[in-house]
Amino acid sequence: QVRLVESGGGLVQAGGSLRLSCAASGRTLSTYRMGWFRQAPGKEREFVAAISWSGANTYYADSVRGRFTISRDNAKNTVYLQMNSLKPEDTAVYYCAATGTDKVVDANWYDYWGQGTQVTVSS
């Protein structure tokens, strides 16, 4: 069993930055690919970014590529999402998740989820 806890969300003005963290307990994250998803009110949960076991491979949604950076520190059992140049449309609850598969874009393939952290970007 893996327990994931996100932190770092908050209110920021458009153009600002936030860094989300996802701390894991229960099992090491080093054998899981990790992803970030988000869900805005009235919308479906959508893929944001993912990272391979070693961190050598990263994947991004087109809407965030070039602005967001996913990284991981397996020694600390933590995954990060650095979000720069934030836009109002980035407002959502952000979730981190762990998958034992290589299907990193599809939320249905993730085994463990955090409770989410709210990110609000004001215009």
C-alpha positions in Angstrom: 0.0 0.0 0.0 1.2 3.5 -0.9 -0.1 6.6 0.8 0.4 9.9 -1.2 0.1 13.3 0.3 0.2 16.5 -1.8 1.2 19.9 -0.6 2.1 23.3 -2.0 -1.1 24.4 -3.5 -2.5 27.9 -2.9 -3.6 31.2 -4.5 -1.3 32.9 -6.9 -1.7 35.6 -9.5 -1.4 34.9 -13.2 2.2 34.7 -14.3 3.3 33.4 -10.9 4.7 30.1 -9.8 4.0 27.3 -7.4 5.8 24.1 -6.5 3.7 21.1 -5.6 5.1 18.2 -3.6 3.8 14.7 -3.3 5.2 12.7 -0.4 4.8 8.9 -0.2 4.7 6.5 2.7 4.1 2.9 3.0 6.3 1.7 0.1 9.1 3.1 -1.9 8.1 5.1 -5.0 11.2 4.0 -6.9 9.3 1.2 -8.6 6.4 3.3 -9.7 5.9 5.8 -12.5 4.4 8.9 -11.0 1.9 11.3 -12.5 0.2 14.6 -11.8 -3.5 15.1 -12.8 -5.8 17.9 -12.3 -9.6 18.4 -12.1 -11.4 21.8 -12.5 -15.0 22.3 -11.3 -17.4 20.7 -13.8 -14.6 19.1 -15.8 -13.1 15.6 -16.0 -9.8 14.8 -14.4 -7.0 15.4 -16.9 -3.4 14.3 -17.3 -0.8 17.0 -16.5 2.6 15.3 -16.3 4.4 12.0 -15.6 7.8 10.8 -14.8 9.6 7.4 -15.2 11.1 5.4 -12.4 14.5 6.9 -12.7 13.4 10.4 -13.7 15.1 10.1 -17.0 11.8 10.3 -19.0 9.1 12.9 -18.5 5.8 13.4 -20.2 3.6 16.5 -20.4 0.2 17.6 -21.6 0.4 20.1 -24.4 -1.3 22.7 -22.3 1.5 22.7 -19.7 4.6 21.8 -21.7 7.3 24.4 -21.3 5.7 25.9 -18.2 5.6 22.9 -15.8 8.4 20.6 -14.8 8.0 17.3 -13.0 10.8 15.8 -11.0 11.3 13.1 -8.4 13.7 12.4 -5.5 13.5 8.7 -4.8 15.7 9.0 -1.7 13.1 11.3 -0.2 10.2 9.3 -1.7 8.8 12.6 -3.1 7.7 13.9 -6.5 7.5 17.5 -7.4 5.6 19.7 -9.9 7.1 23.1 -10.6 4.5 25.3 -12.2 5.6 28.5 -13.8 3.8 31.2 -15.8 0.5 30.1 -14.3 -2.7 31.0 -16.0 -6.3 31.2 -14.7 -7.1 28.1 -16.7 -4.6 26.1 -14.5 -7.0 26.5 -11.6 -7.9 23.0 -10.4 -7.4 20.4 -7.7 -4.1 18.8 -8.4 -3.6 15.1 -7.6 -0.5 13.0 -7.7 -0.7 9.3 -8.4 1.4 6.2 -8.8 1.2 3.5 -11.5 3.0 0.2 -11.9 2.4 0.3 -15.7 3.8 2.4 -18.5 0.3 3.8 -19.4 1.1 7.1 -17.7 -1.4 9.3 -19.5 -4.5 7.3 -18.6 -5.8 7.8 -15.0 -7.5 4.4 -15.1 -4.1 2.7 -14.9 -3.0 4.4 -11.7 -3.1 2.4 -8.5 -2.7 5.0 -5.8 -3.9 8.6 -5.5 -3.4 11.4 -3.1 -6.2 13.6 -1.7 -5.4 16.5 -3.9 -4.3 20.1 -3.4 -6.1 23.2 -4.6 -4.4 25.6 -7.0 -6.1 28.8 -7.8 -4.7 31.3 -10.3 -6.3 34.8 -10.3 -6.3 37.0 -13.3 
